[in-house]
Amino acid sequence: MNTTLTPADLDPRRQAMLLYFQGYRVARIAEMLGEKVATVHSWKKRDKWGDYGPLDQMQLTTAARYCQLIMKEHKEGKDFKEIDLLARQSERHARIGKFNNGGNEADLTPNVANRNKGPRRQPEKNVFTDEQIEKLEEIFHSSMFNYQRHWWEAGKTNRIRNLLKSRQIGATFYFAREALIDALLTGRNQIFLSASKAQAHVFKQYIIDFAKEVEVELKGDPMVLPNGATLYFLGTNAPHGPELPRQPVSG
């Protein structure tokens, strides 16, 4: 059966309505279909064309074209593409209709509903990008005093460094920063042991401030980095005593 229809085969009353939806005036529609103007005016009044809203017009027009293509016996590639497009538009129209009838945002955008399904993945904490680590190294090395560079060089070849130091020479500040760099680059644990927890937390605050310079907010006690390195801040609970620099610990 040949199902390819010509305009003459189609219902003129339905054609007239679809042309009206396209914005043609009644007189022009009558001329195009070879009908009397009075006849088209009668169809318009009886079928209440003016009562159809934009969504109704889209649905009727899409359905008419879809059915026409589906019934086509010998389809071409462009026909299948248009059929797929029309089907997707029909789904979209259905969602809009549901939204207009008291639905919610999920009716318009299915992804809104899907994003709340399943277990939520917790954001990874204390994450540094390679660029941020490079920036920290740059800040660390550019802020050293010459005597601190000796500490740094000694640390490359010596597991234990004994320092005889005076006060207020920036040792706490330096070793806090060195510890974060070492933890990020090697994955080794870092332990800060001071006479009190409060003193140990001075190291912690310096490390937090250092990370903020590359817009990373460190959290946790102990602090755990994505590469597995953990930074511990411990106090001996002794009433008085010196603060002891951290020691990297392989773990």
C-alpha positions as CSV (number, residue, x, y, z in Angstrom):
1,M,0.0,0.0,0.0
2,N,1.3,3.4,-0.9
3,T,1.1,5.6,2.1
4,T,2.8,8.7,0.7
5,L,0.0,11.3,0.8
6,T,-0.4,14.4,-1.3
7,P,-2.0,17.6,0.0
8,A,-5.1,16.7,-1.9
9,D,-5.4,13.5,0.1
10,L,-5.3,15.2,3.4
11,D,-8.3,16.5,5.3
12,P,-8.5,20.2,4.3
13,R,-10.1,21.1,7.6
14,R,-7.2,19.8,9.5
15,Q,-4.7,21.4,7.1
16,A,-6.5,24.7,7.6
17,M,-6.1,24.5,11.4
18,L,-2.4,23.7,11.1
19,L,-1.9,26.6,8.7
20,Y,-3.7,28.8,11.1
21,F,-1.3,27.8,13.9
22,Q,1.6,28.9,11.6
23,G,0.1,32.4,11.5
24,Y,-1.7,32.4,8.2
25,R,-4.8,34.6,7.9
26,V,-8.1,32.9,7.2
27,A,-8.4,34.5,3.7
28,R,-5.0,33.2,2.8
29,I,-5.7,29.7,4.1
30,A,-8.9,29.6,2.0
31,E,-6.9,30.6,-1.1
32,M,-4.2,28.0,-0.4
33,L,-6.7,25.2,0.0
34,G,-9.2,26.3,-2.6
35,E,-12.0,26.7,-0.1
36,K,-14.4,29.5,0.5
37,V,-13.4,32.1,3.1
38,A,-16.7,31.6,4.9
39,T,-16.0,27.8,5.1
40,V,-12.7,28.4,6.7
41,H,-14.2,30.9,9.1
42,S,-16.8,28.3,10.1
43,W,-14.1,25.7,10.8
44,K,-12.2,28.2,12.9
45,K,-15.3,28.9,15.0
46,R,-16.6,25.4,15.3
47,D,-13.2,23.8,16.2
48,K,-12.2,26.8,18.4
49,W,-8.8,27.3,16.8
50,G,-8.3,30.4,18.9
51,D,-8.6,28.5,22.1
52,Y,-5.5,26.4,21.5
53,G,-2.5,27.6,23.5
54,P,1.2,27.5,22.2
55,L,1.8,24.1,23.8
56,D,-1.4,22.6,22.2
57,Q,-0.4,24.0,18.8
58,M,3.1,22.5,19.1
59,Q,1.7,19.1,20.2
60,L,-0.8,18.9,17.4
61,T,1.6,20.1,14.7
62,T,4.4,17.7,15.9
63,A,1.9,14.8,16.0
64,A,0.7,15.4,12.5
65,R,4.2,15.5,11.0
66,Y,5.3,12.5,13.0
67,C,2.3,10.4,11.8
68,Q,3.0,11.5,8.2
69,L,6.6,10.3,8.3
70,I,5.8,7.1,10.2
71,M,3.4,6.1,7.5
72,K,5.8,6.8,4.7
73,E,6.7,3.5,3.0
74,H,10.1,4.3,1.6
75,K,11.9,6.4,4.2
76,E,15.2,8.2,3.7
77,G,17.9,9.0,6.2
78,K,16.6,12.5,6.7
79,D,13.2,11.0,7.5
80,F,14.6,8.9,10.3
81,K,16.4,11.9,11.8
82,E,13.3,14.0,11.7
83,I,11.2,11.1,13.3
84,D,13.8,11.0,16.1
85,L,13.7,14.7,16.6
86,L,9.9,14.8,16.6
87,A,9.8,12.0,19.2
88,R,12.1,13.8,21.5
89,Q,10.1,17.0,21.1
90,S,6.9,15.1,22.0
91,E,8.6,13.9,25.2
92,R,9.6,17.5,25.9
93,H,6.0,18.7,25.3
94,A,4.7,16.1,27.7
95,R,7.1,17.3,30.4
96,I,6.1,20.9,29.9
97,G,2.4,19.9,30.1
98,K,3.0,18.1,33.4
99,F,4.9,21.1,34.7
100,N,2.0,23.4,33.7
101,N,-0.4,21.2,35.5
102,G,1.2,21.6,38.9
103,G,4.5,19.8,38.4
104,N,7.9,20.8,39.5
105,E,11.4,21.5,38.1
106,A,12.2,17.8,37.8
107,D,9.4,17.5,35.2
108,L,11.2,19.9,32.9
109,T,14.7,18.7,33.7
110,P,15.0,15.0,34.6
111,N,18.6,15.5,35.7
112,V,17.3,17.5,38.7
113,A,15.6,14.4,40.0
114,N,18.5,12.1,39.2
115,R,21.0,14.2,41.0
116,N,19.4,13.4,44.3
117,K,19.3,9.6,43.7
118,G,21.9,7.2,45.1
119,P,24.5,7.8,47.7
120,R,26.2,11.2,47.5
121,R,29.9,11.2,47.1
122,Q,31.6,13.2,49.8
123,P,34.0,15.8,48.5
124,E,37.6,14.9,49.0
125,K,39.3,16.9,51.7
126,N,42.6,18.6,51.8
127,V,43.2,18.3,48.1
128,F,46.1,20.1,46.3
129,T,46.5,20.3,42.5
130,D,50.0,19.9,41.0
131,E,50.0,23.6,40.3
132,Q,49.1,24.4,43.9
133,I,52.0,22.2,45.2
134,E,54.4,23.9,42.8
135,K,53.2,27.3,44.0
136,L,53.7,26.3,47.7
137,E,57.3,25.2,46.9
138,E,57.9,28.5,45.2
139,I,56.6,30.4,48.2
140,F,58.5,28.2,50.7
141,H,61.9,28.6,49.0
142,S,61.5,32.3,48.3
143,S,60.6,33.1,52.0
144,M,63.6,31.3,53.5
145,F,66.4,33.1,55.4
146,N,69.9,31.9,54.6
147,Y,70.3,29.9,57.9
148,Q,67.0,28.2,57.1
149,R,68.4,27.1,53.8
150,H,71.1,25.2,55.8
151,W,68.3,23.5,57.7
152,W,66.7,22.5,54.4
153,E,69.9,21.2,52.8
154,A,70.7,19.3,55.9
155,G,67.3,17.6,55.9
156,K,68.0,16.2,52.4
157,T,70.8,13.9,53.7
158,N,70.1,13.6,57.4
159,R,67.2,11.9,59.0
160,I,67.8,13.6,62.3
161,R,68.8,17.3,62.6
162,N,69.8,18.7,66.1
163,L,69.4,22.4,66.2
164,L,70.9,24.7,68.9
165,K,68.9,27.8,68.4
166,S,68.0,31.1,70.0
167,R,64.4,32.2,70.3
168,Q,62.4,34.1,67.7
169,I,64.3,33.0,64.7
170,G,61.3,31.5,62.8
171,A,61.9,27.9,63.5
172,T,58.3,27.0,64.2
173,F,57.2,28.9,61.1
174,Y,59.8,27.2,59.0
175,F,59.3,23.6,60.1
176,A,55.6,23.9,59.8
177,R,55.9,24.9,56.2
178,E,58.7,22.3,55.5
179,A,56.5,19.6,56.9
180,L,53.6,20.3,54.6
181,I,55.9,20.4,51.6
182,D,57.5,17.1,52.6
183,A,54.1,15.4,53.2
184,L,52.8,16.5,49.9
185,L,55.9,15.5,47.9
186,T,56.8,12.2,49.7
187,G,53.6,11.0,51.4
188,R,55.5,10.6,54.7
189,N,53.6,11.2,58.0
190,Q,54.6,14.2,60.1
191,I,54.6,14.3,63.9
192,F,54.7,17.5,65.9
193,L,55.5,16.9,69.6
194,S,55.4,19.9,71.9
195,A,55.1,20.4,75.7
196,S,51.4,21.0,75.3
197,K,48.7,20.5,72.7
198,A,48.3,24.2,72.5
199,Q,52.0,24.6,71.4
200,A,51.6,21.8,68.9
201,H,48.6,23.6,67.4
202,V,50.9,26.6,66.7
203,F,52.5,24.4,64.1
204,K,49.0,23.4,62.9
205,Q,47.9,27.0,62.4
206,Y,51.0,27.9,60.5
207,I,50.3,24.9,58.2
208,I,46.7,26.0,57.7
209,D,47.8,29.5,56.9
210,F,50.4,28.2,54.4
211,A,47.8,26.1,52.6
212,K,45.4,29.1,52.4
213,E,48.1,31.0,50.3
214,V,47.1,28.6,47.4
215,E,43.4,28.7,48.4
216,V,43.3,25.3,50.1
217,E,41.5,24.9,53.4
218,L,43.1,22.2,55.5
219,K,40.9,20.4,58.1
220,G,41.1,17.6,60.6
221,D,43.2,16.7,63.6
222,P,45.1,14.8,62.6
223,M,45.2,16.2,59.0
224,V,45.1,13.5,56.3
225,L,46.2,14.3,52.8
226,P,44.9,12.5,49.7
227,N,48.3,10.9,49.2
228,G,48.0,9.1,52.6
229,A,50.3,11.4,54.6
230,T,49.0,12.2,58.0
231,L,50.0,15.2,60.1
232,Y,49.8,14.6,63.9
233,F,49.9,17.4,66.5
234,L,50.7,16.0,70.0
235,G,51.4,17.4,73.4
236,T,53.4,15.7,76.2
237,N,51.1,17.3,78.9
238,A,54.2,18.5,80.7
239,P,53.6,21.9,82.4
240,H,56.7,23.5,80.9
241,G,59.2,22.5,78.2
242,P,60.6,23.4,74.8
243,E,58.7,22.9,71.6
244,L,60.2,20.1,69.5
245,P,60.3,20.4,65.8
246,R,58.5,17.7,63.8
247,Q,60.0,14.6,62.5
248,P,58.9,12.9,59.3
249,V,57.8,9.4,59.8
250,S,57.5,6.8,57.1
251,G,54.2,5.1,57.5
